[in-house]
Amino acid sequence: MKKGITPIIAIIILLLITVAIAGVAWSFLYGYMTPMTAAAFTIPPGGAFCVRNTSNYNVITVQVANNGQSTLRPEDFTIIQVGGTDIKGAVTLMPDNPDGISPGKSGVLFRNYDCNTVGGCNSTVVVVATASTVLHQPVNCP
């Protein structure tokens, strides 16, 4: 009789190796995907709009809904553009919620941006981005 690993022990070892590889793959993918879904957001229907203010200028306001897993803070937004012009430093982000927007909640990202300074507001595109989401929202002014 030859000495060696019996077929049952061999199957158990193969199953343990398979479980170990699956565990390593899961931990890698979980660590990779969590930051990508943490700062997810949408602009709800009607959330980006333009109105004429009391000085007869068109101004744009954008609201966002937090669909992610963590609180959205002003520093989470990497790109904020109106008509191709970066306005991140030109507006107060989250004026109503300076500490951020909790998951499942919505709030104003910026309000009353004078879009006449970027060459007009008749038909412009607002671009808002975080590490996990990039949205292009067309806005038409009266």
Phi, psi and omega in degrees: 000130180277146177265141179178186180278129179289157181301327181291317178295322178297318179295318179297317179296316178297321178294319178297319177297318179297316179296321179295317178296319178297322178295318178295317179297318180297314181294324177294310182294323179296316178293332179279320187277332184301312178296333182286337180253355184291322185250040180280142180209166173226162169256112184295161177305128182080007184280342175243114185216163182235136177225162176266125183275183184293339177271008179068030174252147174281132178230145183251138174234139179233130175249147178231152175246129182277110177257004184274193184255354181227166180293130176280125179245160180305324182287349177288339183274116184270330180227130170220111183230147171233120180060031179085358180258129179290122181243011185305319179275351185267351182233157173274117181280139178050060183298331181271339184226069183297339178273355176116172180249122182291156176303136180085355181253168175227161181193174181280127175280309172210158185223147172057045174279124181285099184283353176295339180285346180253024175095020177111161186233004187306312177214107184226166180241131175260128178245125180230134184216146167237188179296336185248346187219138171231123180239138175245112185242115176289142179228129178248132180258152180291000000 
